[in-house]
Amino acid sequence: MHCDQIDKEQRIVDAGDAGVFYRYVNNCITNRTCIGAVIDNGVVITDNTDKPNAFNSYFSTVGISDNGVSPNA
């Protein structure tokens, strides 16, 4: 972590303003990264609607069906 970031965080904590603190934390944990191009069966997918569909198609092939039976604890 850079010194500037540490100083900024220390100022937020020292201010004692819970609202400012929670806004800062929420901004830090918000996912702002995006998924780049996805290759599905040799096809490059860049559309943000098609990407999750490609992941869904893949994960549906590697998962198992739930048999509805819970293991004994």
Biopython code that builds the backbone (N, CA, C, O; Angstrom):
import numpy as np
from Bio.PDB.StructureBuilder import StructureBuilder

atoms = [
    (1, "MET", "N", (0.846, -1.164, 0.000)),
    (1, "MET", "CA", (0.000, 0.000, 0.000)),
    (1, "MET", "C", (0.899, 1.236, 0.000)),
    (1, "MET", "O", (1.911, 1.267, 0.700)),
    (2, "HIS", "N", (0.544, 2.225, -0.760)),
    (2, "HIS", "CA", (1.341, 3.436, -0.857)),
    (2, "HIS", "C", (1.126, 4.333, 0.359)),
    (2, "HIS", "O", (0.077, 4.281, 1.000)),
    (3, "CYS", "N", (2.119, 5.149, 0.667)),
    (3, "CYS", "CA", (2.039, 6.055, 1.814)),
    (3, "CYS", "C", (0.866, 7.017, 1.676)),
    (3, "CYS", "O", (0.207, 7.328, 2.668)),
    (4, "ASP", "N", (0.595, 7.492, 0.465)),
    (4, "ASP", "CA", (-0.529, 8.405, 0.266)),
    (4, "ASP", "C", (-1.839, 7.737, 0.655)),
    (4, "ASP", "O", (-2.706, 8.369, 1.258)),
    (5, "GLN", "N", (-1.984, 6.467, 0.313)),
    (5, "GLN", "CA", (-3.202, 5.725, 0.640)),
    (5, "GLN", "C", (-3.323, 5.551, 2.149)),
    (5, "GLN", "O", (-4.412, 5.693, 2.707)),
    (6, "ILE", "N", (-2.222, 5.247, 2.803)),
    (6, "ILE", "CA", (-2.226, 5.086, 4.259)),
    (6, "ILE", "C", (-2.607, 6.403, 4.926)),
    (6, "ILE", "O", (-3.406, 6.415, 5.862)),
    (7, "ASP", "N", (-2.045, 7.504, 4.453)),
    (7, "ASP", "CA", (-2.375, 8.826, 5.019)),
    (7, "ASP", "C", (-3.851, 9.148, 4.829)),
    (7, "ASP", "O", (-4.493, 9.667, 5.742)),
    (8, "LYS", "N", (-4.396, 8.845, 3.653)),
    (8, "LYS", "CA", (-5.806, 9.111, 3.385)),
    (8, "LYS", "C", (-6.686, 8.305, 4.335)),
    (8, "LYS", "O", (-7.638, 8.833, 4.911)),
    (9, "GLU", "N", (-6.362, 7.029, 4.493)),
    (9, "GLU", "CA", (-7.148, 6.185, 5.389)),
    (9, "GLU", "C", (-7.047, 6.658, 6.830)),
    (9, "GLU", "O", (-8.032, 6.619, 7.568)),
    (10, "GLN", "N", (-5.876, 7.101, 7.233)),
    (10, "GLN", "CA", (-5.703, 7.579, 8.607)),
    (10, "GLN", "C", (-6.525, 8.840, 8.846)),
    (10, "GLN", "O", (-7.109, 9.005, 9.918)),
    (11, "ARG", "N", (-6.575, 9.741, 7.848)),
    (11, "ARG", "CA", (-7.395, 10.952, 7.977)),
    (11, "ARG", "C", (-8.878, 10.611, 8.108)),
    (11, "ARG", "O", (-9.603, 11.248, 8.872)),
    (12, "ILE", "N", (-9.321, 9.604, 7.357)),
    (12, "ILE", "CA", (-10.727, 9.182, 7.428)),
    (12, "ILE", "C", (-11.041, 8.630, 8.813)),
    (12, "ILE", "O", (-12.075, 8.958, 9.396)),
    (13, "VAL", "N", (-10.155, 7.796, 9.337)),
    (13, "VAL", "CA", (-10.367, 7.223, 10.672)),
    (13, "VAL", "C", (-10.328, 8.320, 11.734)),
    (13, "VAL", "O", (-11.172, 8.351, 12.629)),
    (14, "ASP", "N", (-9.345, 9.222, 11.635)),
    (14, "ASP", "CA", (-9.199, 10.297, 12.625)),
    (14, "ASP", "C", (-10.391, 11.256, 12.617)),
    (14, "ASP", "O", (-10.704, 11.856, 13.645)),
    (15, "ALA", "N", (-11.055, 11.405, 11.476)),
    (15, "ALA", "CA", (-12.192, 12.324, 11.388)),
    (15, "ALA", "C", (-13.353, 11.845, 12.250)),
    (15, "ALA", "O", (-14.160, 12.658, 12.702)),
    (16, "GLY", "N", (-13.450, 10.549, 12.484)),
    (16, "GLY", "CA", (-14.507, 10.024, 13.340)),
    (16, "GLY", "C", (-15.892, 10.109, 12.727)),
    (16, "GLY", "O", (-16.884, 10.027, 13.451)),
    (17, "ASP", "N", (-15.990, 10.269, 11.420)),
    (17, "ASP", "CA", (-17.278, 10.362, 10.726)),
    (17, "ASP", "C", (-17.597, 8.995, 10.127)),
    (17, "ASP", "O", (-16.992, 8.582, 9.137)),
    (18, "ALA", "N", (-18.555, 8.299, 10.740)),
    (18, "ALA", "CA", (-18.879, 6.943, 10.302)),
    (18, "ALA", "C", (-19.362, 6.921, 8.851)),
    (18, "ALA", "O", (-19.052, 5.988, 8.111)),
    (19, "GLY", "N", (-20.112, 7.934, 8.442)),
    (19, "GLY", "CA", (-20.616, 7.984, 7.067)),
    (19, "GLY", "C", (-19.492, 8.036, 6.058)),
    (19, "GLY", "O", (-19.525, 7.327, 5.052)),
    (20, "VAL", "N", (-18.495, 8.867, 6.313)),
    (20, "VAL", "CA", (-17.340, 8.978, 5.413)),
    (20, "VAL", "C", (-16.582, 7.654, 5.393)),
    (20, "VAL", "O", (-16.140, 7.198, 4.338)),
    (21, "PHE", "N", (-16.435, 7.047, 6.556)),
    (21, "PHE", "CA", (-15.729, 5.773, 6.641)),
    (21, "PHE", "C", (-16.436, 4.694, 5.829)),
    (21, "PHE", "O", (-15.796, 3.991, 5.046)),
    (22, "TYR", "N", (-17.750, 4.556, 6.008)),
    (22, "TYR", "CA", (-18.485, 3.513, 5.294)),
    (22, "TYR", "C", (-18.527, 3.770, 3.789)),
    (22, "TYR", "O", (-18.476, 2.823, 3.004)),
    (23, "ARG", "N", (-18.618, 5.025, 3.378)),
    (23, "ARG", "CA", (-18.563, 5.330, 1.940)),
    (23, "ARG", "C", (-17.207, 4.924, 1.365)),
    (23, "ARG", "O", (-17.130, 4.373, 0.267)),
    (24, "TYR", "N", (-16.143, 5.201, 2.114)),
    (24, "TYR", "CA", (-14.804, 4.823, 1.659)),
    (24, "TYR", "C", (-14.695, 3.302, 1.533)),
    (24, "TYR", "O", (-14.203, 2.794, 0.526)),
    (25, "VAL", "N", (-15.152, 2.580, 2.551)),
    (25, "VAL", "CA", (-15.079, 1.121, 2.526)),
    (25, "VAL", "C", (-15.898, 0.578, 1.362)),
    (25, "VAL", "O", (-15.426, -0.295, 0.634)),
    (26, "ASN", "N", (-17.114, 1.076, 1.174)),
    (26, "ASN", "CA", (-17.955, 0.595, 0.081)),
    (26, "ASN", "C", (-17.313, 0.854, -1.271)),
    (26, "ASN", "O", (-17.420, 0.024, -2.174)),
    (27, "ASN", "N", (-16.652, 1.985, -1.425)),
    (27, "ASN", "CA", (-15.957, 2.264, -2.682)),
    (27, "ASN", "C", (-14.789, 1.306, -2.902)),
    (27, "ASN", "O", (-14.463, 0.966, -4.039)),
    (28, "CYS", "N", (-14.166, 0.877, -1.819)),
    (28, "CYS", "CA", (-13.033, -0.043, -1.946)),
    (28, "CYS", "C", (-13.476, -1.450, -2.302)),
    (28, "CYS", "O", (-12.766, -2.155, -3.019)),
    (29, "ILE", "N", (-14.636, -1.871, -1.816)),
    (29, "ILE", "CA", (-15.050, -3.251, -2.037)),
    (29, "ILE", "C", (-15.945, -3.422, -3.255)),
    (29, "ILE", "O", (-16.273, -4.549, -3.626)),
    (30, "THR", "N", (-16.337, -2.335, -3.871)),
    (30, "THR", "CA", (-17.164, -2.431, -5.062)),
    (30, "THR", "C", (-16.338, -3.009, -6.197)),
    (30, "THR", "O", (-15.218, -2.568, -6.455)),
    (31, "ASN", "N", (-16.903, -3.999, -6.868)),
    (31, "ASN", "CA", (-16.201, -4.635, -7.976)),
    (31, "ASN", "C", (-16.295, -3.750, -9.204)),
    (31, "ASN", "O", (-17.379, -3.567, -9.759)),
    (32, "ARG", "N", (-15.185, -3.207, -9.626)),
    (32, "ARG", "CA", (-15.176, -2.326, -10.782)),
    (32, "ARG", "C", (-14.391, -2.921, -11.949)),
    (32, "ARG", "O", (-14.188, -2.269, -12.974)),
    (33, "THR", "N", (-13.964, -4.139, -11.782)),
    (33, "THR", "CA", (-13.229, -4.753, -12.875)),
    (33, "THR", "C", (-14.209, -5.403, -13.832)),
    (33, "THR", "O", (-15.307, -5.806, -13.447)),
    (34, "CYS", "N", (-13.805, -5.493, -15.047)),
    (34, "CYS", "CA", (-14.669, -6.153, -16.013)),
    (34, "CYS", "C", (-13.939, -7.362, -16.564)),
    (34, "CYS", "O", (-12.712, -7.448, -16.519)),
    (35, "ILE", "N", (-14.709, -8.275, -17.074)),
    (35, "ILE", "CA", (-14.142, -9.478, -17.662)),
    (35, "ILE", "C", (-13.824, -9.177, -19.111)),
    (35, "ILE", "O", (-14.674, -8.687, -19.854)),
    (36, "GLY", "N", (-12.623, -9.466, -19.502)),
    (36, "GLY", "CA", (-12.207, -9.225, -20.879)),
    (36, "GLY", "C", (-12.850, -10.224, -21.820)),
    (36, "GLY", "O", (-13.854, -10.852, -21.481)),
    (37, "ALA", "N", (-12.287, -10.366, -22.970)),
    (37, "ALA", "CA", (-12.817, -11.296, -23.965)),
    (37, "ALA", "C", (-12.776, -12.721, -23.434)),
    (37, "ALA", "O", (-11.848, -13.107, -22.723)),
    (38, "VAL", "N", (-13.785, -13.489, -23.787)),
    (38, "VAL", "CA", (-13.894, -14.888, -23.389)),
    (38, "VAL", "C", (-13.860, -15.730, -24.655)),
    (38, "VAL", "O", (-14.494, -15.389, -25.654)),
    (39, "ILE", "N", (-13.122, -16.827, -24.609)),
    (39, "ILE", "CA", (-13.075, -17.724, -25.763)),
    (39, "ILE", "C", (-13.919, -18.947, -25.431)),
    (39, "ILE", "O", (-13.638, -19.668, -24.473)),
    (40, "ASP", "N", (-14.950, -19.171, -26.229)),
    (40, "ASP", "CA", (-15.857, -20.293, -26.035)),
    (40, "ASP", "C", (-15.894, -21.120, -27.311)),
    (40, "ASP", "O", (-16.380, -20.661, -28.345)),
    (41, "ASN", "N", (-15.380, -22.338, -27.231)),
    (41, "ASN", "CA", (-15.307, -23.218, -28.399)),
    (41, "ASN", "C", (-14.593, -22.556, -29.572)),
    (41, "ASN", "O", (-15.008, -22.692, -30.723)),
    (42, "GLY", "N", (-13.516, -21.841, -29.266)),
    (42, "GLY", "CA", (-12.725, -21.201, -30.304)),
    (42, "GLY", "C", (-13.271, -19.885, -30.809)),
    (42, "GLY", "O", (-12.667, -19.264, -31.684)),
    (43, "VAL", "N", (-14.411, -19.439, -30.276)),
    (43, "VAL", "CA", (-15.030, -18.175, -30.693)),
    (43, "VAL", "C", (-14.744, -17.120, -29.624)),
    (43, "VAL", "O", (-14.974, -17.361, -28.439)),
    (44, "VAL", "N", (-14.245, -15.951, -30.035)),
    (44, "VAL", "CA", (-13.965, -14.864, -29.112)),
    (44, "VAL", "C", (-15.267, -14.118, -28.839)),
    (44, "VAL", "O", (-15.933, -13.648, -29.762)),
    (45, "ILE", "N", (-15.621, -14.016, -27.558)),
    (45, "ILE", "CA", (-16.857, -13.352, -27.145)),
    (45, "ILE", "C", (-16.493, -12.070, -26.422)),
    (45, "ILE", "O", (-15.736, -12.092, -25.451)),
    (46, "THR", "N", (-17.029, -10.954, -26.891)),
    (46, "THR", "CA", (-16.769, -9.661, -26.255)),
    (46, "THR", "C", (-18.043, -8.999, -25.751)),
    (46, "THR", "O", (-17.967, -8.039, -24.984)),
    (47, "ASP", "N", (-19.205, -9.479, -26.157)),
    (47, "ASP", "CA", (-20.480, -8.887, -25.744)),
    (47, "ASP", "C", (-20.751, -9.213, -24.272)),
    (47, "ASP", "O", (-20.645, -10.367, -23.859)),
    (48, "ASN", "N", (-21.101, -8.189, -23.482)),
    (48, "ASN", "CA", (-21.294, -8.375, -22.045)),
    (48, "ASN", "C", (-22.508, -9.229, -21.715)),
    (48, "ASN", "O", (-22.620, -9.702, -20.584)),
    (49, "THR", "N", (-23.397, -9.441, -22.632)),
    (49, "THR", "CA", (-24.522, -10.344, -22.406)),
    (49, "THR", "C", (-24.134, -11.774, -22.742)),
    (49, "THR", "O", (-24.592, -12.711, -22.087)),
    (50, "ASP", "N", (-23.310, -11.947, -23.738)),
    (50, "ASP", "CA", (-22.915, -13.288, -24.164)),
    (50, "ASP", "C", (-21.885, -13.927, -23.234)),
    (50, "ASP", "O", (-21.824, -15.152, -23.133)),
    (51, "LYS", "N", (-21.077, -13.116, -22.556)),
    (51, "LYS", "CA", (-20.044, -13.668, -21.666)),
    (51, "LYS", "C", (-20.644, -14.516, -20.545)),
    (51, "LYS", "O", (-20.208, -15.652, -20.354)),
    (52, "PRO", "N", (-21.635, -14.005, -19.788)),
    (52, "PRO", "CA", (-22.188, -14.854, -18.723)),
    (52, "PRO", "C", (-22.855, -16.106, -19.274)),
    (52, "PRO", "O", (-22.838, -17.156, -18.632)),
    (53, "ASN", "N", (-23.435, -16.000, -20.449)),
    (53, "ASN", "CA", (-24.047, -17.174, -21.052)),
    (53, "ASN", "C", (-22.995, -18.233, -21.371)),
    (53, "ASN", "O", (-23.245, -19.429, -21.218)),
    (54, "ALA", "N", (-21.822, -17.794, -21.812)),
    (54, "ALA", "CA", (-20.733, -18.737, -22.087)),
    (54, "ALA", "C", (-20.273, -19.416, -20.793)),
    (54, "ALA", "O", (-20.041, -20.624, -20.769)),
    (55, "PHE", "N", (-20.144, -18.631, -19.721)),
    (55, "PHE", "CA", (-19.757, -19.223, -18.437)),
    (55, "PHE", "C", (-20.822, -20.193, -17.950)),
    (55, "PHE", "O", (-20.498, -21.273, -17.456)),
    (56, "ASN", "N", (-22.084, -19.820, -18.084)),
    (56, "ASN", "CA", (-23.171, -20.697, -17.663)),
    (56, "ASN", "C", (-23.145, -22.007, -18.438)),
    (56, "ASN", "O", (-23.309, -23.083, -17.862)),
    (57, "SER", "N", (-22.940, -21.912, -19.737)),
    (57, "SER", "CA", (-22.872, -23.127, -20.552)),
    (57, "SER", "C", (-21.737, -24.032, -20.100)),
    (57, "SER", "O", (-21.905, -25.247, -19.998)),
    (58, "TYR", "N", (-20.579, -23.434, -19.828)),
    (58, "TYR", "CA", (-19.436, -24.236, -19.389)),
    (58, "TYR", "C", (-19.706, -24.888, -18.038)),
    (58, "TYR", "O", (-19.550, -26.100, -17.890)),
    (59, "PHE", "N", (-20.113, -24.081, -17.044)),
    (59, "PHE", "CA", (-20.275, -24.616, -15.701)),
    (59, "PHE", "C", (-21.423, -25.616, -15.611)),
    (59, "PHE", "O", (-21.415, -26.485, -14.739)),
    (60, "SER", "N", (-22.405, -25.506, -16.496)),
    (60, "SER", "CA", (-23.485, -26.492, -16.482)),
    (60, "SER", "C", (-22.993, -27.853, -16.979)),
    (60, "SER", "O", (-23.627, -28.872, -16.704)),
    (61, "THR", "N", (-21.880, -27.883, -17.700)),
    (61, "THR", "CA", (-21.350, -29.159, -18.183)),
    (61, "THR", "C", (-20.415, -29.817, -17.175)),
    (61, "THR", "O", (-20.200, -31.027, -17.239)),
    (62, "VAL", "N", (-19.859, -29.050, -16.254)),
    (62, "VAL", "CA", (-18.903, -29.622, -15.305)),
    (62, "VAL", "C", (-19.517, -29.851, -13.930)),
    (62, "VAL", "O", (-18.888, -30.471, -13.073)),
    (63, "GLY", "N", (-20.736, -29.362, -13.704)),
    (63, "GLY", "CA", (-21.399, -29.549, -12.421)),
    (63, "GLY", "C", (-22.091, -30.896, -12.365)),
    (63, "GLY", "O", (-22.105, -31.643, -13.343)),
    (64, "ILE", "N", (-22.657, -31.197, -11.221)),
    (64, "ILE", "CA", (-23.427, -32.431, -11.060)),
    (64, "ILE", "C", (-24.848, -32.057, -10.653)),
    (64, "ILE", "O", (-25.080, -31.003, -10.060)),
    (65, "SER", "N", (-25.774, -32.915, -10.972)),
    (65, "SER", "CA", (-27.165, -32.681, -10.597)),
    (65, "SER", "C", (-27.355, -33.006, -9.123)),
    (65, "SER", "O", (-26.785, -33.968, -8.608)),
    (66, "ASP", "N", (-28.154, -32.202, -8.459)),
    (66, "ASP", "CA", (-28.464, -32.433, -7.057)),
    (66, "ASP", "C", (-29.467, -33.567, -6.965)),
    (66, "ASP", "O", (-30.515, -33.528, -7.610)),
    (67, "ASN", "N", (-29.150, -34.584, -6.161)),
    (67, "ASN", "CA", (-30.065, -35.714, -6.019)),
    (67, "ASN", "C", (-31.078, -35.487, -4.897)),
    (67, "ASN", "O", (-31.913, -36.352, -4.634)),
    (68, "GLY", "N", (-31.011, -34.337, -4.239)),
    (68, "GLY", "CA", (-31.975, -33.997, -3.193)),
    (68, "GLY", "C", (-31.716, -34.674, -1.862)),
    (68, "GLY", "O", (-32.491, -34.479, -0.925)),
    (69, "VAL", "N", (-30.656, -35.462, -1.740)),
    (69, "VAL", "CA", (-30.358, -36.151, -0.503)),
    (69, "VAL", "C", (-29.291, -35.379, 0.258)),
    (69, "VAL", "O", (-28.228, -35.080, -0.286)),
    (70, "SER", "N", (-29.576, -35.058, 1.519)),
    (70, "SER", "CA", (-28.596, -34.376, 2.361)),
    (70, "SER", "C", (-27.773, -35.412, 3.111)),
    (70, "SER", "O", (-28.321, -36.399, 3.603)),
    (71, "PRO", "N", (-26.464, -35.202, 3.206)),
    (71, "PRO", "CA", (-25.635, -36.155, 3.961)),
    (71, "PRO", "C", (-25.924, -36.051, 5.458)),
    (71, "PRO", "O", (-26.328, -34.998, 5.950)),
    (72, "ASN", "N", (-25.716, -37.135, 6.161)),
    (72, "ASN", "CA", (-25.884, -37.107, 7.615)),
    (72, "ASN", "C", (-24.777, -36.288, 8.231)),
    (72, "ASN", "O", (-23.611, -36.411, 7.857)),
    (73, "ALA", "N", (-25.146, -35.459, 9.169)),
    (73, "ALA", "CA", (-24.145, -34.596, 9.802)),
    (73, "ALA", "C", (-23.494, -35.276, 10.966)),
    (73, "ALA", "O", (-22.626, -34.693, 11.615)),
]
sb = StructureBuilder()
sb.init_structure("model")
sb.init_model(0)
sb.init_chain("A")
sb.init_seg("    ")
for serial, (resi, resn, name, xyz) in enumerate(atoms, 1):
    if name == "N":
        sb.init_residue(resn, " ", resi, " ")
    sb.init_atom(name, np.array(xyz, "f"), 0.0, 1.0, " ", f" {name:<3s}", serial, name[0])
structure = sb.get_structure()
